[in-house]
Amino acid sequence: MVYHKIPGMERSSRNRTADLLKGVAIVLMVQVHLMELFARQDIFDSLTGRISLFLGGPPAAPVFMAVMGYYVALSGKTAKQMIIRGVKLILLGFALNIGLNFHLLINIYTGSLQIGALEYIFGVDILFLAGLSIIILALMKKFVGLKPLPFIFTLVFFLFLRFLLQQVVGASTQNYFIAFFYGEGAWWSYFPLIPWLVYPLTGYLFYILQKYGRKKIRPFYYYIVGTASLATVIFFNYGLKVSADLLRYYHHGFVFYLYTLCFLIFWLFLANIISGKPENIFSRFMEWLGRNVTVAYVVQWLIIGNIATSVYKTQGKPALAFWFVFVMILTSLGVWMWNRIKLKSGGKHILKI
């Protein structure tokens, strides 16, 4: 078929389930970014908006970060190599903040908009979380390896640490720095380490469990999946409520983490079923996006962020559907072009997780 000829879409020996999860996460991120920035307020506040925010919640960033944590545990790279990779992602995060807000920053500079620029340049997006998480996990892996207890302790510590910290008040040089680690009260802090490090830690612990506890857990596998799936359904309204309250979602606590953990087990089970089936154009495309997850993430934000300055919260449902198709086509073309350039240059680039 024609998609076999697309760079990166050839058959791969990679983990299909992980690539599928990341690919679906990218698509769900696109739709939720459009809902947050393009949709009229009445749509955003409607049931449609809340469902969109839920789909851009547990199945998106938590999945992305958990898969990343799993691969840090699996990786044979040295701590130095992973730390360098983490630093590159942090630098890429700053570059992306400037790129996606370029239109907005021009309007601020020319005086068309009377708002602060630094909050957008220092916005704590997921690339900063990814970079910092890789650095922390790399150091922990170097010193404690695959011993689960230090990672469990760190996970619990990060879930409850927020209760010991005060809210960030106001925009200042100090608070721009603090917001990368803890951002409750700072509207520009979307994915601070507290609490979001728990998801890479969860992925890391899942790898340990898979490697050393597979035989012990196997008899209980369907009980665990069944219980998690049931909890996902029973407490769906709770998950929907938190996901639709963005400040609460970005700075959630222990209970929402437990709900998201149940959802992740359920979601992984579904992804395993799909990836175990014969490949089709849908699964191939999603896995292709998953293999190019960082490039796709950057491209979609460059498109959405710059258009949003002109159409912020003005679009109805038909327009949102158009923008979704438009952004997905341009994002796919951007990923395809990037792979073509990489293929021709024979080089490796930093846009990789």
Secondary structure, 3 states (H helix, E strand, C coil): CHHHHCCCCCCCCCCHHHHHHHHHHHHHHHHHHHHHHCECHHHHCCHHHHHHHHHCCCCCHHHHHHHHHHHHHHCCCCHHHHHHHHHHHHHHHHHHHHHHCHHHHHHHHHCCCCCCCHHHHCCECHHHHHHHHHHHHHHHHHHHCCCHHHHHHHHHHHHHHHHHCCCCCCCCHHHHHHCCCECCCCCCECCCHHHHCHHHHHHHHHHHHHHHCHHHHHHHHHHHHHHHHHHHHHCHHHHHHHHHCHHHHHCCCHHHHHHHHHHHHHHHHHHHHHHCCCCCHHHHHHHHHHHCHHHHHHHHHHHHHHHHHHHCCCECHHHHHHHHHHHHHHHHHHHHHHHHHHHHHCCCCCCCC
